[in-house]
C-alpha cells in the first residue's frame, strides 16, 4: 500500500446501493433512500436504500427459505469450507479498495483500517472456514445398554446488527462462525457505515455463497433493526453497539419468539499504571494509542487512565506528549494517526462530555476542541482530562471519542476499587514489573479482557466478551461458535 494507490481510489464515485435480498440488489419497497455523508469533509458520498419493515421481512423470509431447503445448511462441511476460503481470498484481493471505501464512509485512519478491516475480516473468515470441519459431536458416558449422542446443529436464521466503527471486522466476527456452522444470516449494517460491509457481501456471492444465505438490509435501526428484533422467524440475534439499543433488542426478543440475544455493548475500560511500570515512555505511547486511535471509537478503548500517585505527573506529561505528536487529519493520508469522528452528531456528543468534565472539576490538559473545521469534516483534538473523580460523568459514561479521563490512586487495593467502579466490564490493562501483582490484577478486575504490559492487539484465537453492562456472549475464538449451534441429544436404547 502506498499513497499513490490510495489517491487513485479516494475520489472514485460511489454508486448508490440497494439491499441484498436473495442474492439480488433491490431498492427499498417504497423507493426511499438515505444520504451517506463522509466524515472526511461532510460531503454526500452516495445513497443507500432506506429500508422498510417489509424489506426486512423479505430478507428474513429469504434467509428462512434458504435454510429450510438445505442449500447451505445441508451442504457438506468441506464444500462450505471451500466457499468461505474463496471469500477470504477475495476480501484480501480487494483489500485496498475495501479499506478506502470504508474510510470514506466512517473516517478510520487508513493505516489502521487496512489491517483492522479487510485484513482482520479475511483472517476471521478463514479461521472459521478452517474450523468448521473440525467441530465434532459427542458420545456421552452412559451405561452399556444406552448410546447417548450429542449433535451440534445450526440454529437457523441469525440476525446480525453491526456498528459503524469497524464494520468489516465486527461483521466478520458474526458472519464467520454463523455461516461456518450452516446458518443463514440477515445483516443490518450501521446507518453511517454500511458501504464496505455491503461490498463484502457482494464478494461472498462472488465466492459461491448460495442466494438467500446472506441477506443485507440498510436503513434506520428504529425501523429495520426493530423489525429484525421483533421477528418470529429469527432464531438468534447478535449485536455490537450501545447499551440502550441492547436493552431494546432484549425486550423485542421477549415480545416475540424468545430468540437468543447476544450483546457486545459499551465499555469504560481502565488502563492501570503502577509506579513500577517497565518502561514509562513506552507505556504512555501505548496508552495514548489505546484511546486516541480511530478517534477513540473503539469498544475496548482504554478511556480511564488510573495512575499511581508517585508517578502521576510524570506519566500524564508523557501521555500528553504522545497525544500531541499524533497527527489528526484526513484519514486517507498515510501520515495521519487519528482520523475523523464518524458523524457530526457523535462529535457534538464528544464535546459535550468535555464540557461536563470541566463543570465537574476536571482539568483539560490538552485538546478538548473541534479542529480542522474548515475541511467540512468532523475532527477532534485528542483530549486528556485530569482530576476525574470516581463519581464523575467521565468515569461512569462511555464517550466513544478521543477523550481520556485520568484518576490517581495510592495502592493496589484502591486501584482495584477504581477499576471496578463502573457498571461496565469489557476490557482493561495493567502495567507493572511485579508478576504476582499482574496476576492479582487480572483476577481482581471485573472485565472480559485484561491486558498486561500492553493494550489492544488480541487476535482471533482468544474470545472477546464483557461482563456487567458490557454484555454477554463472546466474539472471536472457537467459543464464538457456541452462539450459532443448537445441541440435540439422541438417547438410543441398544
N, C-alpha and C positions, 0 to 999 in steps of 0.2 A: 504494500500500500504506500503510495506517495501522494503528495499534494496535487500533482497534475491529474492523477486518476480521479481524485475526489472532485476537483474543479470541473472535470468533464461531466460529472453526474449531477452536480449540485443545482443546475438550472434547467434540467430536462423537465418539460411539463409533465405533470402527474394526471393521468386521465381519471375521470370520475369512476367511482366504484359502486357496484351493486352488491347485494347479498350473494352468498354462495349457498344455494339450496339444491340438493340432488345433483351436485356436480356442475351446475349451471349458474352463471351470473344473472341475477334477476333484480329488477327495480323494486322499490317499496310498493306495496299493494295500492297505496294511494298516490304514488308518484313523487312523494316528498323527498327532499334531500336536505343535508346539513353541511355547512361550510366547515372545512378543516383549515384552521388557522395555524400557520407556522410560528412557533415561539421565537424563531431566529430574528424575524423582522416584523411580525404582526400581519403579514400578508396572507391572503386566502390561497392555500396551496392547491386545493381541489374540493370536490364534493363527494360525499358518500350517501348511500340510501339511509333515510331516516325511518327506521323500522317501525312497524305496527305490531299490535298483538297478533293479527292474522299472519304476519310474516314469521313471527317466532313459532306460532303453532304449525305452520307449514314446514319449517325446518325440523321441528321435533317429530312431526309425522314422517318426514323423510328418514330421519335417523332411526325411528322405530321400525319402519318397513325394512330398512337395510339390515337391522339387527335380526329381525324375525326370520328373514329369508336366508340368513346364513352366508351372505355374500362375503362377509368379513369374519364374523364370529365363528362360522363353520369352516373357514379356510384353514388348512394345515398350518401349524405354527411356523414351519420352515418357509412357507410361502408368505406369510405375514412378515416374517423377518426380512425376506428379500425386498419387499416393498419399502419397509421402513429404512433399511440400509440405503436404498436408492434415494429416498427422500433426504437423508442426511447428506449424501453426496451432492445432491442438487443445491441444498442450502449452502454448502461450502463453496460450490462452484459459482454461486451468485452472491457471495458474502458481501462484497463491497457495495453492490447495488442495493442489497437489503439494508446494510448499515446506513448508507447515505439517505435512503428513503426514510428510515426510522428516525434519524437525526433531524431531518427536515420537519418531521411530524411531532417529535417530542422534546428535542433540544439537548439530548445527551451528547457530551463531547465525543468526537469520532474515535479518539484513541481508546476510550472505554467501550464505546458501542461496538466496535468491530469484534472485540473479544467477548463482551458480555451478552451481545445479542445473537448474530448468526453463528459466531464461534461456539458459544455456550449451547445454543439450540441444537446445532448439528451434533455436538458431543452428547447431549442428553438423549436425542432420538436414537443415536447409535447405541448408547448404553442399554436402553430398554429393548432395542431390537436384539442385541446380543443376549439379553437376559431371558427373553420370553420363552425360548425352548429349553430352559433350564429350571423352570418352575414346576415342580412335581407335586402330585397329590400325596396322600399319606395312607399308611396302613396302621390302624390302631392296635395297641397291645391288648387283645381280647382273649377269651378262653378259646380252647381248641375247636369248639363246635360253632364258632361265630367268626365271620370275617367283617371287620369294620373298616370301611373305606371313607376317606375324606376327599371329595372332589373340589377343585378350585375352578369356579365358573365365572365368566364375565357377568357384570351386574346388569347390563342392558344399555340404556341411554344415559350418558353423562352430560350434564350441563356445566360448562366452564366459563366463568366470568373473570376476565383478565384486566389487570391495571395498566396504567399508562406509563409507568416509569421504566419497566423493562419488558415490553410486551412479548417479544420473541422468546426470551429466556424463560420467563414465568409461564408463558403459553406452552412451551415445550415441557416444562415440569409437569403440567397437567396432561398434555396430549400424549407424551411418550408412553407412560405406563398405562393410560386408559386405552389407547389403541393397541398397544402390545398385547394386552390381555383379551382383545377381541371385542371390545365395546364399540358402540357408535357414539359420536360426540356432536353436540351443538355448542358452538363457540360464540361468546359475546365479547368482542373487543371493547376497550375503553373508547368513549366518545372522542377524546383528544389524542388518541394514538392507536389507530387501527390499521394504518396502511401497510406496514411491514408484516404484520401478522396475517393480513388478508393475502398478501403476496406469498407468504409461506404456505398458506392453504392451497393456493394455485399450484405450487411446486409439489405438494402432496399428491394431487391428482395427476400431475405430470409423471410422478414416480409410479403410478399404477394403483393408487388407493381407489377402491370402487366408489362410484357416485352414491351419495347419501350417507356414507360412513362418517364424513366430516363436513358439517354444515356451519356456516358463519353468518350471523345477523348483526349488522351495525345499527346504531341508534342509541337512544337515551335509556339509561338504566331504569328510570322510573316507569318506562313503558315496556321495553322488550326484556329487560332484566327481571322485572316483576312478573311478566308473563312466564318466563322460564321458571322462576321460583314457585309459582302457583300451579304449574302444570302437573296434571295427574299422570303424565307419561314420561317424566324424567325421574330416573331411579337414584341417581347420586348427583349432588350439586357441589362443585368446588369453586372457591372464591379466594382471591387475594385483594385486599383493599381495606377500607375503613371499618371501624367497629360499628358505626351506626348502620351501614349497609349490611354488615354481617348479621346484626340482630334482626333486621327486617327479613333477611333470607331464612333465618331460623323460624321466624313467625310464618312465613309463606309455606315452609315445609309442614309446619303443624296444621295449617289451614287446608293443606291439600292432601298429599298421599303419604305423609310422614317420611319423605325421602331423606336419605342420609345427607348431611351437610358438613363439609369440611372447610374450615376457615383459617386463613393465614392473615391476621389483622395487624394492627399497628404495633409500634414499639417505642420505648423511651429508654434506649439501651445505655447502661452505664459503662464507661471506659475508666478503669480504676488504676491510678498511678501511685505506686508506693515509692518511698524515698530511695529504695534500693533498686530502682529501675535499671536494667542492664546498660542501656545507652539512652540517655535523656534526649539528645537531639534526634536520634532515630525514632524514638517513641513519639516525640512531638510531631514529626513529619507524618508518621503513620496515623496518629490521632487526627491531624488536620485532614488527611485524605479520607479517613473513615467517616467524616461528617460532611466534607465540602465537595467531594467528587459527585458528579451528577447533580450539582446544586443542592446536595442534601436530600435528594429524592430517592432514598434507599431505605427499605423497610428495616434493615438491621443497622442503620447508621448509628455510630457512637455519639449520640446527641447530648449525653450527660457526661461531662468530664469531672471525675472525682479525683482530687489531687491531695496527697498527704501534705499537711501544713508546712513541714520543714522544707519542701521544695516548691511550694505553690507558686510563688512569684517567678522563680526561675523557669519553671515548666510552662507557665502561661505565656511568658515572654517568648519562649521558643515556639510555642504553638502559633502565636500571633505572627512571628517572623515567617514561619512556614506558610501560614494562610496568605499573608500579604505577598508572598512570592508566587502564588498560584494565579496564573493569568485567567481572568474572566473575559469571555468574548464569544465570537461566532463559533459554535460548536463544530463547524465543518473545517476549521483551521486546525492543523495538527499541533500548533503551538499552544492551543487553548487547553487549560487544565480544568476549568469549570465552565460548563455550558449554560444554557438558558433554563430558567424556570419554565415549567410546562405550559402555564397559561397565565393570563392577567389576573384571573380570579385567585390562583394559587399565590401569585406574587403579592397581591394585596393582603392575603391572609398571613403570609410570612412577615410582612412589615408590621401588621397589627400585633403579632406576637412580640416583636421587638419593642413596640410602644408600651405594651402591657408589662414587659420585663422591666423597663425603666421606671414605670409608675409603681412597681412593686419593690423598688430599691436596688435593682440590678444595675451594674455599670457596664456600658458598651465600651469595650477596649479597642475594637476595630470593627469597621463595617457598619451595618445597620441600615443601609440606604439602597434605594434603587439606583442602578448605574446604567450607562450606555443607552439612556432613553432616546437619544437622537436616532438610534438604529430602528426604532419602532418595535424592538424585541423586548423580552421580559428577562432582565438581568438583575442580579442582586449581589452586592459585595459579601464575601464570607464574613460572618459576624461572630464575635466572641463576647459573651456577657459573663462577667464575674459577679460574685456576691449573690448567687442564686440559692435561695433557701429551699429546704425540702418541701415546703408548702407552696412554693411559687408556681405560677401557671407554667413557666418554662420547665419545671420539673415534672409536672403532672400531665401535661397535654402534649401530644405529638404535633410538631410543627410541620414536618416533611418539607424542610427547606434548609438553606445553609446557615443555620443558627445553632451555635454551641453554647450551652449553659455550663458554668464552672462552679463547683462547690468544693470546699476544702474539708478534710477530715483529719483526726488526730491519731487514730489507731485502727487496727483491723476490725474490731467489733463495730466501730462507728461506720467504717466503710461498708460493711455488710448491711447495716441498718439503712444507710442511704441508698445503696444499690437496690434494696428490696422495697423501697418506699413509694412505689407506684403500683397501679393495677396491671401494668404490662409485664411481660416476661418473654421477650423474643430472643434477644442476644445480649452480650456483654463482653467485657475484656478485662484482663488484669495484667499488670506489668510489675514483675518482681524477680529478684535473683534468688529468692528463697523457694526451693522446690516444695517444701512442706506447706508453706503459705499458699502457693499456687494451687495445690490440690485441695486445701481447705476452702479456698475461694470458689473453685469450680463446684464444689459440693454445696456451699452455703448460699450462693447467689441463685435465686429462683429464675431460671431462664432456660430457653431451649437450646441455645448455642453459647458456649463460653470460650473466648479466645485467650490464649496465654502468650504474652510477649509478641503479639501480633494483633491485627484486627482486619477481618474480612479474608476472602480468598478460599474459603472451604469449598471443595469441589463436590461433584455429584455422587461420590462414594459415601457421603455421610448425610443424615437427614437434616432438614430444616423445618422446625415447627416451634410453636410457642406454648407457654403456659399462661394461666390467668386470662386476661382480656386480650392477649395476643393471639388467641385462637386455639384450634385443635387440629389433630391430624398432622401429617408430615409430607412435605415435598422432598424430592431427591432420594437417592439410595434405593435399595431393594424394598425398604419399608414402605415406600410410596405405593407400591403395587397393591398393598393390602386394602387401599381405599376402593379399588376398582374390581374386586373379586367378591363373590359370594362363596361361602363354604357350604357344601352339601354333603351330608352323611348318608352313606349306604350301609345298612345293617343287614347282613346276609347270614341266614341260618344254613349251616353246612350239613 
